[in-house]
Amino acid sequence: MRGEAALLTPEGKGTGGGDRPPAPAPPPRPPGGLPVPGARAIDHTADIGLELEAPHLPALFERAAFAAVWMALEAPVPPAATRRALCLSAGDLPALLRRWLQEILYWQEVDGLAPSEFGPVGVEAGGPGPAAIEATVALGRIEAKPVREIKGVTYHGLAADRRRGGWYARVVFDV
């Protein structure tokens, strides 16, 4: 009704302005908020972030890519439509993780593609010095509209290192 305000109760019933059907319930969230093993969302002032754990370094990079795309889309990625090779290097492992995620998010935003699976992923990181990654990425065409825009991968709190017999990473995204 034009000119009348309608308030909804927690049960979705209208009060004034006529009853409206309740809004559909959002899909249930998996534990930790992300459907990626070893990944959990973290709170950060005005931004969003991830903490990741994996048994080996290539899996850490794969999980970071899947989790970053999930945070943008909150929807599964369709099966592979194309494959791309990706070769990157950086001054250290955290910077390499940042470059990797920037490329994955660029494909998602500009090309409408997101990783559905990974072929061989090779990561070279021999300590605090230079690091490199080579990977084959199977990409699905995204049908869902992103629920949030990830503007960039920040340096704030950026970490990637060996911990507790596996690998750990922390990444904060500018949204």
N, C-alpha and C positions, 0 to 999 in steps of 0.2 A: 504494500500500500504506500502510495506516495505521501511523503510528509510525516509519516508515523515511524517511530523507532520501534524495533522489535528486539527484545532481549532474550537470549537463550539461557536456559538453566543448564546445570552440568549434565542433565540427562538429555539435552538437545531439544527440549520442549520450549516452544515460544511463550513469551509473556507479553501480550500486547502486540498489535499489528498482525494478528493471525498466527496460527501454528504453522511451523515449517518442519519438513522432515529433518531428522537428525543428519548431521554430516557423517560421511563414512569414516569409520575408524582408520587411523593410519596403520600401515602394516607393522607387525610386531618386529621389534629390534632384537637382533641376536645379543647374547651377553657381550658387554664391552662396546656395543653400538656398531660394530663393523663385522661383516661376514667374511673376514680374512683371518685365518689362523695366525696367532702371534702378533696381531695388530690391535691397538686400542686407541680410541680418541682421547685427547687430553684437553683440558680447559686452558685457555690462554686469553688474556684480555684483548678483546676486539678481533681476535684471530682464531684459527683452529689449528690443532696439531695432532701428531701421531707419535706413539712410541711403538717400536717394533722389536720383535725378537725372532731369531731364526737359527737353525742348527748350523747353517753354513752361509757364506757370504752371497753367493748367487741367489739363494732363497730370500735373503734380506732385501735385495734389490727388487725381486719379483713381488714380494709382499708389499713393499713400499709403493710400487706402481699400482697394484690392485686396490690398495687402501686409499690412495690419493684420488683415484678415479671414482671410487665408491663415495668418498666425501663430497665430490662435485655432483654426482648423479643420483646417489641413493637408489640405484637400480642396477640389475645385473646387465652385463655386456653381452650382446648377441654373439653367436659363433663367428669364427674368423671369416672375413671376406677378402682379406689381403694379408700379405706378410711384408715386413720391412726389416732391413738390417740396421743396426745402430752401433756405432763405434764412437766412444767418447773418452776423453782423458781430462784430468784435473790435477791440481797441485797436491791434493791429499784425498783421503777416502770420504770425509764429509762433503767436500766440494764436489766430488764425483757423484755422490748421491743426489745432491742438489741439481746438478746438470741433468742427470738421468730423469728426475721428476719434472724438471722444466720441459724437457723434450716430450715426455709422455703427456703432460697436460697441454702442451702446444698442439699435439695431434688431436687430442680430445676437443679442444676449443675451436681450432681452425679447420681441421680436416673432418671432424665428426667421427673420429675413430678412437677406439680404446682397446687396450690389451685384453684379449680373451685367453691367451696362453703364451708361453715362451718356449722357444726352441733352445738350443744350447746357449747358456749364459756363462761367459767367462769373465771373472773379475780378477785383476792383478793389483794387489796392494801389499807392498813389502815393508810396511811400517809407516813412519810419519811422512814419507816422501810422496812422490807422484803415484797416481792410481789410474787405472784404465778399465773399461768394460767393453765387451763385444757381445752382442746378443741378436738373436732373430726373434722378432716380436710378431705374433699373429694378432691381427686387429679386427675387431667386429665393428660394423657400422652402427653408430648410436642412434636409436630412435627416440629415447627419452630426452626431454628438455632438462638441462642441469637445474638442480634445486639451489645451487649457490655458485657464484663465480669465484674461482680461485685465481687471484691476480698474480700471485708469485710465490716462490719458495724463499723464505727468509733465511738469513744467517743466524737469527736469534735462537740460541740454544741448540744449534745444529750439532749433531753428534753421530758418529758411526764408528763403533769399535768392538773388539772382542770382550765378552763378559760371560762369566759363569758357564764356560764350556761351549758357548755359542756366540752369536753376534747380536748387537743391540744398536738401534738407531732412534734418534729423536729429531723430528722435523716440525717446523711451524710454518703454516701457510698464511699469506696475506689474503684476506677475503673482503 
